[in-house]
């Protein structure tokens, strides 16, 4: 569970930070005014933090894995939206979906992290996860401008499918492990 929690946090944060940091540059390349970029980022930040009021309730009701899978799907929706056009609506919709998807992945991953460790181990595990997240954020922050100016917004979004695919594999692996554990418990009657 630790690896999937870290993967969800680091890969989700990485894709979010890469696309978020590149958005103002991409919008300038598409000749949108600075005020439009500010508007898009406002909606992105709302997408990142407003769901926090109910993400915990969703996790309690449906569990972390389905919420994280929804976060992954929202991130894929972000890429699809971004690839379908460069109007203000496309940037706004893509970045809003990216924000909500990040929220579901990060809070779900943090929940998994807490479940995977005893209370006395949680601060060390959280520190390890934070180190991975901040290292990923550093790389994506420094590379986003170069990637969008050299490859373009479309290429950057297509490239973000790679870490999202890795995250999908990690979530599928965790689902398989949890199903095997449930079957083993049901078989042994425990």
N, C-alpha and C positions, 0 to 999 in steps of 0.2 A: 504494500500500500504506500510505503514511503516514496518509492520511485515514481509511482503514478501521481502522487500529490505534488512532488517536486516538478515532474514533467508538466503537469497542468499549470502550476504557478509560473514556472520559468518560460515554457513555450507560449502560454496564453499571454503573459506579460510581454514577452519578446515581440510577438506579432502585434499586440496592441500598441506598444511603444514605437515600433518601426513604422507602422502606418500612421499613427497619430502625429509623430514628429515630422513625417514627410508631407502631411496634408497641406500645410500652408504653402510649401514650396510647389507642390503639385497644382494647387489652386492658382498660384501666381503664374505658373506655366500655362494654365488654361485661361488666363486673363480675367480671373475673378478678382474683385477688389479685396483689400485687406479686411474690410468689415464683413465680407462674406466668410472668410476663413475664421474670423472670430465667432461668427454665428454658428458655424459648423462645430467648432471646438466647444462652444457652450453646450450644444446638444450632446456632444460626445461625453463631456464631463457629467451631464445629467444622467446619461445612460450608464456611466460607470458607478455612480454613487446612489442614485435614487432607489434602484432595486434592492439596495442593502436593507431597506425597511422591511422587505418581505422575503429575501433570499433564504434567511434562516428558517422561516416558516415552511418554505417550499422544501428545504432539505429535510426538515422534521417529518413532513408529510410524505415525500416521495423518495427520500434518501439522497445522498450526495452524488452517486453515479448518474442517475437520470438528469439531475440538475446540471452536472458537468457536461453530459452529452448534449443537453440543450444549449449550453454555452458554446460548445464546439460547433453545433449546427448554426447558431447565430453568427459565429465568426466566419463560417463558410458563406452564410448569407451576406455578410459584409463584403466579402471578396466578389461574390456574384453581382451585388449591387454596384460595387466600384467598377467592375469590368463592363457593366452595361451602359456606362455613359459618364460624362464629366460635368454635367449640369450641377447647379447648387443643390438640387434635390438629391442627386446621386451621391454627392459628397456627404450631405447631411444624413441621409438614410444609412449609408455605409458606416459612417463613424458612430452613429447612434447604436446600430447593431453591434459594432465592435465593442462599444462600452458595456452594453448589457451582457454580451458574451464573456467579456473579461471578468465582470462581476461574478457571474455564475461559476466560471472556472476557478477564480481565485478563492472565493469563499468555500466552494466545494472542496478544492484542494486543501485548504486550511482545515476543514472539517475532517478530511481523511487523515491528515497529518496528526491531528489530535487523537484520533481513534487508533492509530498504529503504534502509539507509544504510551508507556506508563507515565503517570504525572511527573515523576522526577526526571524523565527523559525529554519531556516536551520542549523545554527551553533550548536544549542543545539541538533537537530536531528542527525547531523553528529557526534557530540561527543558521543551520545548514541550508534550509530552504531559502531563507532571506539572502544568503550569500549567492546562491545560484540565481535567484531572481535579479539581484542587483548587478551581478556580472553580466547577465543577459541584457539588462537594461542599458548598461554601459556600452556594450557592443552595438546594440541597435540604435542607441542615441547617436553614437559617432558615425555609424554607417548609413543612417537613413537619408541624410542629405545627399551624400555621394551616390547612393543607389538610385534615388529618384531623378537626380539630374543626369546621370549617365545612362540609366536604363529606361526611365520613364515610370509613370504611375501604373500603367497596365502591367509592365514586367514585374514591378515590385509586388503587386497584388498576386500575380501568378506565382512568384517565388514564395510568397507566404503560405502557399498551399503545402509546401514541403513540411514545415514544422507542424502545421495543422494535421497533416496525414500521420506524422509521428505521434501526435497527441491522440488521434483516433485509434491507432494501434495500441497505445498504452491503455486507453479506456476499454477497448475490446478485451485486452489481456486481463485487466482487472475484473471485468464482468465474468470472464471465463473462470478465473480463480475463485471468485465468490460463488459462482454456480457449483463448482466442484466441491467447495467447502460445505455448501448447503446439502448437496447430495450425499457427501460423506457423513454429515451429521444425521440426515434422515435415515441412511442405511444402518448406522450404528445405534439409532434410537436415542441419541444424545441431544 
